[in-house]
Amino acid sequence: MVIPLILSCSVDGYVSCNCGLVISNRVRDYSVVIRNECTGDDKLFYLYPNDWRNAQVGSQFCIYNTNNW
């Protein structure tokens, strides 16, 4: 299980490569697919229910306890 830390994806123009655009989500397993803003790659993450509620399709979301993807 990945535990996201919800922080700003950019600070003073610096872009974190652990952030991206939420492109889909599924309620049955609290998963989201995020498109990395640095690489353009898509990755599936499984979130805790409270975190999943904050990861709305079309919004920016950051995952910090994983390698850049």
C-alpha positions as CSV (number, residue, x, y, z in Angstrom):
1,M,0.0,0.0,0.0
2,V,1.3,3.4,-0.9
3,I,0.8,6.2,1.6
4,P,0.7,9.6,-0.2
5,L,1.8,12.8,1.3
6,I,-0.4,15.6,-0.1
7,L,1.9,18.6,-0.6
8,S,2.3,21.1,-3.4
9,C,3.7,19.6,-6.5
10,S,5.9,22.6,-7.2
11,V,7.7,25.0,-5.0
12,D,9.2,28.2,-6.4
13,G,9.2,26.8,-9.9
14,Y,10.7,23.4,-8.9
15,V,8.6,20.5,-10.2
16,S,8.6,17.3,-8.2
17,C,8.8,14.2,-10.3
18,N,6.6,12.4,-7.8
19,C,3.6,14.4,-8.8
20,G,1.2,14.4,-11.7
21,L,-2.4,14.6,-13.0
22,V,-5.0,12.1,-11.8
23,I,-6.4,10.6,-15.0
24,S,-8.7,7.9,-13.5
25,N,-9.8,6.5,-10.2
26,R,-11.7,3.4,-8.9
27,V,-13.8,3.4,-5.7
28,R,-13.9,-0.4,-5.4
29,D,-10.2,-0.6,-4.5
30,Y,-9.4,3.1,-3.8
31,S,-6.9,3.2,-6.7
32,V,-5.9,6.1,-9.0
33,V,-3.9,6.3,-12.1
34,I,-1.5,9.3,-12.2
35,R,0.3,10.7,-15.2
36,N,3.7,11.9,-14.1
37,E,4.4,15.5,-15.0
38,C,8.1,14.9,-15.6
39,T,8.0,11.7,-17.6
40,G,4.5,11.5,-18.9
41,D,4.3,7.9,-17.7
42,D,1.1,6.6,-16.1
43,K,1.2,4.6,-12.9
44,L,-1.5,2.9,-10.8
45,F,-1.5,3.6,-7.0
46,Y,-3.6,2.1,-4.2
47,L,-4.5,4.7,-1.6
48,Y,-6.2,4.8,1.8
49,P,-9.9,5.8,1.5
50,N,-9.3,9.3,3.0
51,D,-6.4,10.0,0.6
52,W,-8.4,8.6,-2.3
53,R,-11.1,11.2,-1.7
54,N,-8.6,14.0,-2.2
55,A,-7.3,12.5,-5.5
56,Q,-10.0,13.8,-7.9
57,V,-9.7,13.1,-11.6
58,G,-8.2,16.2,-13.3
59,S,-6.4,17.3,-10.1
60,Q,-2.7,17.3,-9.3
61,F,-1.6,14.7,-6.7
62,C,1.8,13.8,-5.3
63,I,3.1,10.4,-4.0
64,Y,6.3,10.7,-2.1
65,N,7.1,7.3,-0.7
66,T,7.8,5.7,-4.0
67,N,10.6,6.0,-6.6
68,N,10.0,8.5,-9.5
69,W,8.1,6.8,-12.3
